[in-house]
Amino acid sequence: MFKKKDSVDPESFDTLIGQNTTIEGNIESEGTVRIDGKIKGDIKVTGNVFVGASAVVKGSIFANDVHVSGTVDGNVHSKGVLRLHSTARLNGDIQVHSFIADEGGYFNGKCSMLDGTQDHIEEPVREKSSVKKSNSSREYKKSTVISQIYEDKEKNGELESL
């Protein structure tokens, strides 16, 4: 008789990725997407994204509203509401207008709140974390030492001419 407020009509999804489905690659849609399977790639939709309890997403999500009941390892950018349900696990940074976390929902990352004047979301600038170490001064010292030894032996007549 009474419908639960959070229930969603399955026919309202433009795209449904089933529990036994694995996709590697990015997904783009102008509608609403429900994921119950595994995705390795970014998801960019103009509608809403629903990540079911059995779903695993390894990539960023860009959408209007995002509801997470499963696992997301990546950043979430929501123009509307990001809701973490009680079974949700989100490892990544979020950029949202509104954030709701049910008791038991897990979030590990940074949160940036959008105000009402921002009409679009931007991908964060990724910092380069690896620093290439140079051994050039050590190589120069080796070269100098070898040259010095060679010159000393040459002066003393210890080297045979080629």
Buried (B, 14 or more C-beta within 10 A) or exposed (E): EEEEEEEEEEEEBEBBBEEEEEBEEEBEBEEBBBBBBBBBBBBBBEBBBBBBBBBBBBBBBBBBBBBBBBBBBBBBBBBBBBBBBEBBBBBBBBBBBEBEBEEEBBBEEEEEEBEEEEEEBEEEEEEEEEEEEEEEEEEEEEEEEEEEEEEEEEEEEEEEEE
